[in-house]
Amino acid sequence: MKPDRHARTMLPIPDRPAPGLTTYDAKDPETSYPPIEPLLPPEGAPNVLVILIDDTGFGASSAFGGPCRTPNAEKLAARGLTYNRFHTTALCAPTRAAMLSGRNHHSVGMGSITETATSAPGNSSLKPNTKAPVAMTLKLNGYSTAQFGKCHEVPVWQSSPMGPFDAWPTGGGGFETFYGFIGGENNQWDPALYEGTTPVEPPATPEEGYHLTEDLADHAVSWIRTQKALMPDKPFFVYFAPGATHAPHHVPKEWADRYKGAFADGWDAQREKTFARQKELGIIPADAELTVRHDEITAWDDMPAELKPVLEREMEVYAGFLEHTDHHVGRVIDAIDGLGVLENTLIYYIIGDNGASAEGTINGAFNEMANFNGMAALETPEFMLSKMDEFGSPTSYNHYSVGWAWAMDAPFKWTKQIASHWGGTRNGTIVSWPKGITEQGGQRSQFTHVIDVAPTILEAAGLPEPTMVNGVQQSPMEGTSMLYTFNGPDEPERHELQYFEMFGNRGVYFKGWSAVTKHRTPWELIADTVPFDDDVWELYDGSVDYSQARDLSKEHPGKLHELQRLWLIEAVKYNVLPLDDRTGERLNPDLAGRPTLVQGNSQLLFSGMGRLSENSVVSIKNKSFSVTAEVEIPEGGANGVIIAQGGRFGGWSVYVVDGTAKFVYNVLGIQEFATVADSAIPAGKHQVRMEFAYDGGGLAKGGGVTLYYDGEAVGTGRVGATQAMVFSADETTDVGYESGTAVSPDYTPQTSRFTGTINWVQIDLGDDDHDHLVDPDERLRIAMARQ
């Protein structure tokens, strides 16, 4: 092996030409320069594939004893290692930020999600430039780098088409290629996609068989093949992070139908089955105990009988979704195998960025936007039954019940968001590297954490942690390389101390013991919380209690106090303090101390502007507003969207049909209120205006609509109800067309482009602002459920 001639602790690697003879004439025989060589990492550095599944509990995948078939995960485990004590942060954006940096989530400013960022360093959503991501380190050492799928680490005020793009994957993230979406969740059938920082449309429609996970796998496979065809000597780092299996649970019907009848016994029974299977497989110790169901989670037997068929279908759809996701993960792995480079590819298959999501309410949802807008009562058992065949389809925006989330976290307590207990933070993980791991099908039980991934990759590649990146001195990684476990099943664990915190739920692990306290329940975010000092702590001895089933706080108060002090020390060290369980204040940028894109009561937009998130547009909810557009109409009239916000599951649109202006307000895809002008817009330059006069008297009320051409009324109508809180988690505002799904069935995204000319569009808010009526706790609940 040739010695490495590069000084890799300073990145980019400084160009330091060796001194030597400089000749006058290139033809002089003394002329000699070394050939230009492309930058490569040290000889033998592996390719790296990191797969991160979304919102999947420890007890969901069949690879870890669950009911959802994941044959590709099982296949990878059979030729690699299974880790049954690998941990995340209990929430998506924090886990991702921690994994990609090798630092704790508060260390990189991601104490929660970007939508609740504050000016406190641990919760700012701003990664310090002293903590460069591992993709940047790998790229600057000669790796090809690419990310496919979800990126939820962009601060909300930087998520518009104008950036800045420092936190985007291809901006400051270190990835040369990015194809995916920005935000917490996305419609799997009609996603809002980016290639780099440029918005792009999906290559096909749902009717043509499009699905996001398949599309992401297609792009990943194509990129890997191209990279190996053009740069066979250069290793790659691919981060494959599909939005699956986050809600909405979208999957082709045939995949869900594979599980018909599989969940008729309910979640309590399913948990027992999973627990037995986990012991049978040896995934959990033989003496592990199944933790009890908490009172906050309804027993299956206590659920309404008429709702149980719907509840079953929710889980069938989810199981099909996870199996479908695993299938496409398998395609990516098979592509690497087909190129003959699997032997020297380090693969992490992390099945869940946190525990299963309990954000779907006790009943689950057909359109989770109904619950987000305080309209869950619309989803009666009769309504849910009438929609059973549509769950998972393009007409749904569905989520499963809290009970199923709890069952998918077996054998542990609690769920996603609960950083105190393993149900929120312990995720099944598989590692494969044939060249670097001797044992096949082994299991490792050393304590490991998502911050350990980056240092493991660097050690496997023979790369040092950089001390300087782009001129900025770096702070050390906080994770511990897992490489020692690869061929050391009995090696003592090296990651001995780890804190956990999310929304006041907190815990600490130290040498087998864990001390934990749950501060709030995910689906009860509007409930009152006790002061932090009044939280009740529990103590568990992991050496004899794998699942945190036996609280020893009364038997060992001294040990509990020792761990509580350790938690506090770690919290100070990593910017966890101050603890922050505020609700509505964190959603108000002024109170939270973060910037905001939109200010004032008026906003001017121009043709072609699109992919504007709800954070990028003035809020028209619960108030009067007007939309005015200057348009130029050709002879013969025009068609298409002037401006639209939201989509099929809620929103509004001002558009032209056969030359005539029309306004539609769509409530949750359930009710549609239309106002049509009584004449066509004449040819030439004109102002088209829609005025909405809000009724007032509370949230989600209706109002009157008047349409104008050049200030002259040409039509009136009425909107019976509005959406108080949010139109969509992923749909946007577009001018001159509509991306995603369509607000109105009068057009499709493909036929939505305006055929005249739009010079400008202005949104003006009335002076009857009813925002003060919105419960701030309710705002937080919605923000949390969308991450």
Secondary structure as UniProt FT lines:
FT   TURN            8..9
FT   STRAND          10..11
FT   TURN            26..27
FT   TURN            29..30
FT   TURN            43..44
FT   STRAND          47..52
FT   TURN            58..60
FT   HELIX           62..64
FT   HELIX           71..78
FT   STRAND          81..83
FT   STRAND          86..87
FT   HELIX           92..101
FT   TURN            105..109
FT   HELIX           114..116
FT   HELIX           121..123
FT   TURN            129..130
FT   HELIX           134..139
FT   TURN            140..142
FT   STRAND          144..151
FT   HELIX           156..158
FT   TURN            161..162
FT   TURN            166..167
FT   TURN            169..172
FT   STRAND          177..182
FT   STRAND          193..195
FT   TURN            196..197
FT   STRAND          198..200
FT   HELIX           206..208
FT   HELIX           212..230
FT   TURN            232..233
FT   STRAND          236..241
FT   TURN            244..245
FT   HELIX           253..257
FT   TURN            258..265
FT   HELIX           266..281
FT   TURN            286..287
FT   TURN            295..296
FT   HELIX           300..302
FT   HELIX           305..307
FT   HELIX           308..338
FT   TURN            339..340
FT   HELIX           342..344
FT   STRAND          345..350
FT   TURN            361..363
FT   HELIX           368..372
FT   TURN            373..374
FT   HELIX           376..378
FT   HELIX           381..386
FT   HELIX           388..390
FT   TURN            391..392
FT   TURN            394..395
FT   HELIX           402..408
FT   TURN            409..411
FT   TURN            416..417
FT   TURN            419..420
FT   HELIX           422..425
FT   STRAND          429..432
FT   TURN            434..436
FT   STRAND          442..444
FT   STRAND          448..449
FT   HELIX           450..452
FT   HELIX           453..461
FT   STRAND          468..469
FT   TURN            470..471
FT   STRAND          472..473
FT   HELIX           483..486
FT   TURN            489..490
FT   STRAND          497..502
FT   TURN            503..504
FT   STRAND          505..510
FT   TURN            511..512
FT   STRAND          513..517
FT   HELIX           522..524
FT   TURN            525..526
FT   HELIX           532..534
FT   STRAND          538..541
FT   TURN            542..544
FT   TURN            546..547
FT   TURN            553..555
FT   HELIX           557..573
FT   TURN            574..575
FT   HELIX           584..587
FT   HELIX           589..592
FT   STRAND          602..605
FT   TURN            607..608
FT   HELIX           614..616
FT   TURN            621..622
FT   STRAND          625..633
FT   TURN            635..636
FT   STRAND          640..647
FT   TURN            648..649
FT   STRAND          650..657
FT   TURN            658..659
FT   STRAND          660..667
FT   TURN            668..670
FT   STRAND          671..680
FT   STRAND          684..694
FT   STRAND          703..709
FT   TURN            710..711
FT   STRAND          712..719
FT   STRAND          733..735
FT   TURN            745..746
FT   HELIX           749..751
FT   STRAND          757..765
FT   HELIX           771..773
FT   HELIX           776..785
//
